[in-house]
Structures are given as structure tokens and as C-alpha cells.
Amino acid sequence: MKGELETSAARLPLHEAPGDFIRHGTPAFRHTNLALFAAGFATFGLLYCVQPLMPVFSRDYGVSAATSALSLSLTTGVLAFAMLFAGALSDAWGRKSVMVASLLSSALLVLVTALMPTWSALLVVRTLLGLTLSGLPAVAMTYLSEEMHVESIGLGMGLYISGSAVGGMGGRLITGVLTEFVGWRVGVAAVGLIGVLAGLIFWRALPPSRHFTAQPIHWRALLSRFIGMFRDPGLPWLFVEGFLLLGAFVTVYNYLGYRLLAPPYNLSQASVGLIFGIYLVGTFSSAWMGHLAGQRGRRKVLWTAFALMLIGVLLTMTRPLLLIMLGIVAITFGFFGGHSIVSSWVGRRAGAAKAQASSMYLFSYYMGSSIAGASGGLFYTAHGWNGVAVFVSTLVLAGLLVAWRLYRLPPLVNVATPATPMSKGAMP
């Protein structure tokens, strides 16, 4: 892995040496996409495999819904902070080196999770997972932007995002279904083994960096670049939108299982796990709404994503199971579409500070999952599902207000290069 440091070429603009960059139709392109698809699948499967298990944790460990949600919230909270620094570490240690270490160590930690006898021990391992996972999503987009030709990077990122979405769904499906028949520990172990396999595929398939030059970490300069982003009139509001989007979305899925496992629905654990198949809606909506925003303008389309999520939340407050499922579809469609728009908008406004803006967006994004996802449990305990719905509606309405604020921003002019939607690689 360290060999990429010695063989790295000088960093060059994309138009100066097109033959050095990975282009579609070549073996290197196929290897890269296989590696990044496997990495995206594993990363988000490892992260979210515990989400359908929260009611099971409450039963087995005797903890409340809010406490059970810490199995995910602690991971995403640590992940949010760690990703602020993972990119800087990859500048010094190498992109592939950091990503391989991140993926394999995370898979091993998930295997260890399946063996934890106590609730506190499980939370310790899940907290460490947030630290190890940070190296892949924070660095993968940077690797693609450095190594792929400008004409091929869109397709490459699309395949990575697809792997992330399928992995987020697959991890939940595997644990949700296997828990019904062989127990949650076997389900979690299965996800961990898939993560190890994906990590080995990633290690073997990903080409070494050719346009990477190791750089020492200058913490003062890094801090200065982060502070400078908040002088932009739009970026801070986009970071807030990331917080609200994932906060609302994760809260719904965190406590949906509690409602559907209880009367009057009494669904099985396997049936609740299969509900995460709705994620497939997101693979369509992110591309469709992103394209629509590119045609009509992000500021004109973003509000529709939040409006759709609000309609979906209101539908979940009804009693018929069919209407609840339609509400979940609407929430999922709106979330993925909104995330696609906001993440690409961050890259558009960031200019030369794309890496720092991407890290800050991901920080806000995962802090939304951590803070709102755990807080929703307090509303569920006090007021049941209607309490969760009111809480999520408040987050979505705040997102609508911010979307209106962003609508009034003056348009960007004289942007030298098109932005790469780097933050878009993060999926729930």
C-alpha cells in the first residue's frame, strides 16, 4: 500500500495529461469501479446494519428506544468528527493506504460486535467503528477526483454512490431478515464477513494513485481554510440542510420498527427488515432530482424534496399500513433527492476549497444522524409514533425555511471549473 507514495506522479490539472487519467472503457476504469462499488457497499452496510435491530437490542439488553439508538448515533457522531481529519491524514499517508486500513479494520470491528456480551461493550465497539469508518467516505471522492478523467468521473462517482445505496439497504436487509431465523448476532457477523471480502476486493482491484503527492499536515492552514468557508453566504446554510435531511430521515427509520412490531400491526422482524428495500427508490430519485435541479436550478427544486418528505411524515401518522408505506416511500424519495441537490451545490459553491467543504458537509450530515436520531427516541418514549412524527416534521419545516433562504441567494457567476459533487458519496 505504501508503494503509492513512491510511484506518485506530480499533481496535474486534468487537461494537461489526459492519457494519465482513468477513462471509461479501460481495464483501469473497470477495476476502479469494482473496487469503489465494493467499498461503498461494505462501508454503509457496516455502518447501518444495526438500525433494524434497535427493537431487538431494547428487548435483549433491557434498554429504552433512545438508548438503543445510541448503537447508531455514537457511530455516526464519531464518524462526523473523524472525517474532518481523515482527508488530511490521507494527504500524508496516501489515499489507498488509508481507505484499505479503514475498510478492513471496520469489518473486523463489526465481527467483534457480534460477540459483545453487554450493552456497554457493544457501544464501545460501535464507537470505535465510527473512527475506523471515517477513512473511506472522506477519501474515496478525493481519490476519484484526482485519478479519473473529467469525462469519466461522473460515471465513476455514480457507481460508487450506487454501491453506497445498495450497501446501506443490504446491511439492513441482511440483519433484519437473519435475526428472524438465526438471531441478530449471526446477522451482524454475516455483514462483517461481507465487509472483509469487500475490503480484500478493494485492496486488490483499486489502482495505486498516480496523481498523488504526499504532503505534511499543516493544522493551522487547515483550520484557516475551514473558517474561511463560513464567509460564504450559502455554504453554512447548505451544511444546515445536510444536518436536517439526514436527521429527519434516520429518525424515521430508527423508530419505524418499534411501531410496526407492536399492535395493531405485529409484523415480524423479517418483514420489518424487508421494508428497507424501499431504499431502491433512492437510487432513482437521487439521479432524477439531481438532473432536474441541473436543468431548472437547485434553488428552484430543493424545496420540493422537503415538501415531499413532509407529506410522507403526515402519511405515517395515519393508521392503514398501506398509507404508512406510501409515506415512507415519499420520505425516502425526498431525502435522496434533497441530498443529491445539496451535496452537489456544496461543491459548486466551494471553489478551490472542495475537500474542506465536503468534509464540513459530511460532518453536519452525520451529526444530524447522531443528534436527531438519538433525540427522536425521547419523543417516541413520551408520545409514541406521533411524537416522532411531530419531531421529524419540525426538522423538515426548518429545512423548508432554509431552502427559501437559499432560494434568495444571488446566483454564482464566473465559476472557473464545474464542481464535483464530492459530498454526494455519503449515503445513509
Order of alpha helices (4+ residues) and beta strands (2+ residues): alpha-alpha-alpha-alpha-alpha-alpha-alpha-alpha-alpha-alpha-alpha-alpha-alpha-alpha-alpha-alpha-alpha
